[in-house]
Structure formats: structure tokens, C-alpha cells
Amino acid sequence: MRRFLAILTVSALMMVATAALGSEESQSYKDRFDSVSYSGSNGSIYWASAWKEVGEGNGPWEGSVHVGIDPYCANSKCLHIHGQGETPSLIGAVRHADLSEFSEAELGYDVRRLFDEEFKDAADAELLIQVSTDGSKWKTIDSFGLKKTDPGPIHKTEQINNWISEGFAVRFVVTGTLGSEVLIDNIEIKGTFASEPTTTTTSDDKTTITTKPPPTTTTTERSTETTEATTTTTTR
């Protein structure tokens, strides 16, 4: 009877080990632009930096790139890239997020285009959504021609597993002659922290199961601290 109970106990512990091996914890970086700021953070993890303007440096309140208050924005405010027939080399905004602990990641965002027919002959602008592993070499993963108006926001998601890194960056930039504006909102990077492999050792009289859960993330306004814990269970 004791031997039978011992077998059942070891089997139960092995099931726990198997479950721990495949466990994952979902995390996200997000900015809904709830305030006129480049430091907004609505996800479970704080971003590695604030948004930084590309092509200018006027801050979130003014300029061709700014956080605008507009009824066309989902949450009354969103990132605006605006132009009235100008042809800048490249304007937009970039932000960094540490993805080094992610096993997989997905970028989501909303885009809404507003076009002024006054510029129909000159306008040829394009919105580029670009990602990078280090903030210097960029890959365009999606683009939008800006010579049209959308009746509502367009939601897009992109797999970014190939760019998972500590120095990951995403940017939304416009190139060409812009006739009016494009609105960008609800920017989110979702990922999962996969637990590290479970190790199991067995002897005649005991089974030891060691599991290493995903990192525990502590979020403060300006910093993110990650700690790791190890749990050991011994049965006799």
C-alpha cells in the first residue's frame, strides 16, 4: 500500500513539473495617450524610454509631431503627425522597450488617416511602421499611403519575434509630402515570459523537482526591476 501511495505521489509531482515547464506569463507595454505626454504607460511593464520625436524636437504640445486632443482619437488624445503641403525628410516618433525576456512578441496599433483634398495634386506621403533591435537599423513591417481619409481607426497587429532584444525600438514615421494628418493610437507590445526548463532528479527513496518560474517584474514610474526565484520540492 505504501509503495502504491509513493508511486501516486511521484506521478502527481511529475504532472506539476510538466505543467510548470509549459507555463507562460503574458506581459505588455502599452500607450493609449491618456494625457498630452510622451511618457504614457498603460501596460503591465513600463517602457524603457519616453517617445522621442524624429525630425523635430518641439515636445508633445506642438509641432508637426505632437499628442493632440481630437474627437477622432479613440481616447480623445493620440499621436498626431501633421503637415500642410510640407515635404520633410522624415518626421515621427520612436520609443524603446526591453523585450529580452520575451519568448514571443506582437505589436498592435490603431491608424486613422485624414486627408485634405486641397493637397491632392502635391501630396504623396506614406506612413512607415518600423522596428529595430538596436534603434539604428530599421525594418519596415507595414506602411500606409496617406492620400485618403478613413471613416474610422484601422487596427493592425504584427508579429515581431525576429526583433526581440533588449534594445528593441518601434517608430512611426512619415516620408513625402503630407496633406493634413495621420493619427496613431493604442500602441501595444504583447509578449510572454516562458518559464525555464524544469529539472527532475529521482533516487530510490525521493524525488526532487526544481522549477524556475518566470521573472517577477516590479514596475515603478521610472524603472523596472526583475528578480528570479527558485522553488524546490522534495518528497520521500
Secondary structure, DSSP 4 states (H G I P E B T S, - for coil): -HHHHHHHHHHHHHHHHHHHHT-EEEEEEEE---SS-S----SSS--SS--EEES----TTSSSEEEEE-TTSTTSEEEEEEEES---S-EEEEEE---TT-SEEEEEEEEEEEE-GGGTTT---EEEEEEESSSSS-EEEEEEE-SS--SSPEEEEEE-GGG-STT-EEEEEEES--EEEEEEEEEEEEEEEEPEEEEEEE-SS-EEEEEEPPPEEEE-SS-EEEE---EEEEE-
